[in-house]
Structures are given as C-alpha cells and as structure tokens.
Amino acid sequence: MLAIMPAAVFTFYLIVLATGYWLRFLNLTYLKAHRRTVPAEFQGALDSAQLEKISDYTLANSRVGIVESIIGNLITMIFLFAGLLGVYDK
C-alpha cells in the first residue's frame, strides 16, 4: 500500500498541474482572440488601442509566468519525488 502512495500522489500532482496549465492556455487563447474587443462595460473609458497594449503586456507577462512556473514545478517535483528532499534535509 505504501509503495502505491507516492505514485498516486505524483499522478494527482501532475493532473492538478496539467489542469492549471490547460486553464491558463484557454485564458490566453481567449485573450489573443479578443484583445481588441472592448467590453460594453468599458466603452468610453477604454479604446481599442489601449486594450491592445494592455492585452499584449498581459500575454507577455503570462508567458514569462508560465515558464517560471514550469521551472519551479520541475524543481519541486525533483525534490519531492526523486528523493532529493531527504538529501537536502541531511
């Protein structure tokens, strides 16, 4: 039973990560498709050019955040699931 537990935790961890990255992907895809479309609530307060600049910044910032997140998650997985946590603890 204990031998199965690390594999189950690892699988669950991967499912949670994949779901989070999928949701980010969907959000960024929507933003790319509608980056010039000003919502009705913001008509008059924001024009298409401003929204495009904001969207471009958000896309660039999100790309950097995703790379940063992937690297951080890889390091976490190596420490937790490859046995480096015990080595680090010593």
N, C-alpha and C positions, 0 to 999 in steps of 0.2 A: 504493500500500500504506500509506503513512504517513497519508494522508487518512482512511482507514478506521479506523485505530487509535484516534483519540480517540472516535469514535462507538462502537466496540466496548467501550472502557474505560468510557464513560459508561453504556452499556447494562448491562454487568456490574455496575457500581456500583449502578444502580437495582434490578437483580434482587436483589443482596445486601441492600440496604435494605428492599425490599418483603418479602423472606423474614423478615428480623428483625422487622419490624413485624407481620407475619402471626402469627409465633410469640408475640409479646407479646400480641396480640389474643386468641389461643387461650388463653393462660395466664390472662389477666384474665377472660375469659368463664367459664372453669372455676372460678376463684376466686369470682366472683359467684354462680355456681350452687351452690357447696358451702361458702359462707362460714360456715355454722353447723354443719356436719357435722364433728364431732371425729373424727379418725382413731383407729383402735383402739389404736395405739401410744401415744396421748396421753390415753386415757381415764383419768380420775382426776387427772391433772396439769393439765388444762386443761378449762374448761367452755365451753359453747356461747356464753355472753355474752362471755367473754374472747376467744374465737376470732373472734367477730363484730367486736369492736373492733379486733383485730389485722388482720383482713381489710379492714375499712373504711380503716384507716390505709394499708395496702399498696396498695389501689386508688387512694386519693387521691395518694399518693406516686408511684405509677406513672403516673398521668395527667400530673402535672407533669413527670415524667421524659420522657415521650413528647413533650410539647410542646417541652421543652428540646432533645431530640434532633432533632426535626424542624427547629427553627430552626438548630441547629448544622450539620446536614447540608446545609441550603439554603445557608448561608454558605460551607461547604466546596465545594459544587458550583459556586457562583458564582465563587469564587476559582480553582478548578481548571479549569473547563470554559468559562467566559466570558472568559477572558484576563486577569482581574484580578491573577493571581499575578505576571505579568510587570510590570504597572504597580506593584504593591506592592514588587516587588524593586528597581525603579529608585528 
